[in-house]
Amino acid sequence: MAVLVARQGRELQRYSPRTGGRIVVGCIPYLVRDDGELEVLVISSQKGHGMMFPKGGWEVDESMDDAARREALEEAGVRGETGVVLGRWHYQSRRYQQTYEGYMFPLRVTDELKQWPEMASRKRTWATVQQVMEGCQHAWMREALEELVDRHAKLQSAL
């Protein structure tokens, strides 16, 4: 059995030439239910509260979608396939006085692990889109979810 360990530190982090803050990459892990509706996986912050999507610093030795998949594995314990980036947002760090540049990807979940690196510090929960829209405090994450929902609706209507 392999042991998965989360990356630590900021030595390999990329920083935005526009804002000076970190470049953050994340994903919205999702499944399409039998009725065609989306179900999304949210995680708690490391302090145990809130509702958010996996995200973290984009490091110099990985592509953006590799970073999104790594964060999903480390923080939420899921693997999956990333799609085309949902967009780019700028947001204020709550911990540091910096503006971060954030990118979000859709991640269609293919595997949910029983154990993962940050399971002791984060809870994961499957939720409806409406539950996340009501419970997520991060406007930029809600906007990314809206983009995913719009894309999904277009695909569904084309079927």
C-alpha positions in Angstrom: 0.0 0.0 0.0 1.4 3.4 -1.0 1.3 6.3 1.5 0.2 9.6 0.1 1.7 12.8 1.5 0.6 16.4 0.9 3.2 18.8 -0.4 4.3 21.4 2.1 6.0 24.8 1.9 6.1 27.7 -0.6 9.5 27.2 -2.2 8.1 25.9 -5.5 5.1 28.2 -5.6 4.3 30.4 -8.6 3.5 34.1 -8.0 1.4 36.4 -10.2 3.3 39.2 -12.0 -0.1 41.1 -12.0 -0.9 41.0 -8.3 2.3 39.8 -6.6 0.3 37.1 -4.8 0.3 33.4 -5.2 -1.2 31.7 -8.2 -3.8 29.2 -6.9 -5.3 26.3 -8.8 -8.3 24.3 -7.7 -11.1 22.2 -8.9 -14.7 21.4 -8.5 -15.0 17.6 -8.1 -18.4 16.5 -9.4 -20.5 13.5 -10.5 -23.5 13.5 -12.8 -26.4 11.7 -11.0 -28.7 9.3 -12.8 -31.3 12.1 -13.1 -28.7 14.2 -15.0 -28.2 16.7 -12.1 -24.7 17.6 -10.8 -23.5 16.6 -7.4 -20.3 18.3 -6.2 -17.8 17.5 -3.5 -16.9 20.2 -1.0 -14.4 20.2 1.8 -14.0 22.1 5.0 -11.2 24.5 5.7 -8.3 23.1 7.8 -9.9 24.8 10.8 -12.9 22.5 10.2 -15.6 24.9 9.1 -16.8 26.5 5.9 -17.6 24.9 2.6 -15.1 25.2 -0.2 -13.4 23.4 -3.1 -9.9 21.9 -3.1 -7.3 24.5 -4.1 -3.7 25.4 -3.5 -0.6 26.9 -4.9 0.5 26.1 -8.4 4.0 24.8 -8.3 6.8 25.2 -10.9 7.2 21.5 -11.6 3.6 20.9 -12.6 1.0 21.9 -15.2 -2.2 23.7 -14.0 -4.4 20.7 -14.4 -1.8 18.5 -12.6 -2.0 21.0 -9.7 -5.8 20.8 -9.7 -5.7 17.0 -9.6 -3.0 17.0 -6.8 -5.1 19.4 -4.7 -8.2 17.2 -5.1 -6.2 14.1 -4.0 -4.5 15.8 -1.1 -7.4 17.8 0.3 -10.5 15.8 -0.7 -9.2 12.3 -1.4 -10.5 12.0 -4.9 -9.1 11.3 -8.3 -10.6 12.3 -11.6 -10.4 13.8 -15.1 -10.0 17.5 -15.4 -11.8 19.5 -18.1 -11.2 22.9 -19.7 -10.4 25.6 -17.1 -13.6 27.3 -15.8 -12.0 30.7 -15.5 -9.6 33.0 -13.7 -10.5 35.1 -10.6 -8.7 37.5 -8.3 -9.4 37.4 -4.6 -8.1 38.8 -1.4 -6.3 36.3 0.9 -8.0 36.2 4.3 -4.7 35.3 6.0 -2.2 37.5 4.1 -2.6 41.1 2.7 -2.3 39.9 -0.9 -4.4 39.4 -3.9 -4.3 35.9 -5.3 -4.9 34.8 -8.8 -7.1 31.7 -8.8 -7.9 29.2 -11.6 -10.6 26.6 -11.3 -11.1 23.4 -13.3 -14.0 20.9 -13.4 -12.9 17.4 -12.1 -15.1 14.5 -13.0 -14.5 12.1 -10.1 -13.5 8.6 -11.0 -12.2 7.4 -7.7 -12.9 8.3 -4.0 -10.2 7.2 -1.6 -10.9 5.9 1.9 -7.7 7.5 3.1 -6.0 10.7 1.9 -3.3 13.0 3.1 -5.4 15.7 4.7 -8.3 13.6 6.0 -7.4 14.4 9.6 -7.9 18.1 9.1 -10.7 18.3 6.5 -14.1 16.9 6.1 -15.6 16.1 2.7 -19.2 16.2 1.8 -21.2 15.5 -1.4 -23.7 18.3 -1.9 -26.2 19.7 -4.5 -25.4 22.8 -6.4 -28.0 24.7 -4.5 -26.5 23.7 -1.1 -23.1 24.9 -2.2 -24.4 28.1 -3.6 -26.1 28.8 -0.2 -23.2 27.6 1.9 -19.9 28.6 0.2 -18.6 31.9 1.5 -16.2 32.5 -1.4 -17.9 34.4 -4.3 -15.2 33.4 -6.8 -15.8 29.7 -6.1 -19.6 30.2 -6.5 -18.9 31.9 -9.8 -16.8 28.9 -10.9 -19.6 26.6 -9.9 -22.1 28.7 -12.0 -19.8 28.3 -15.0 -19.7 24.5 -14.5 -23.5 24.4 -14.2 -23.9 26.4 -17.4 -21.5 24.1 -19.3 -23.3 21.1 -18.0 -26.7 22.5 -19.0 -25.5 23.1 -22.5 -24.2 19.6 -22.8 -27.5 18.2 -21.5 -29.5 20.2 -23.9 -27.4 19.0 -26.8 -28.3 15.4 -26.0 
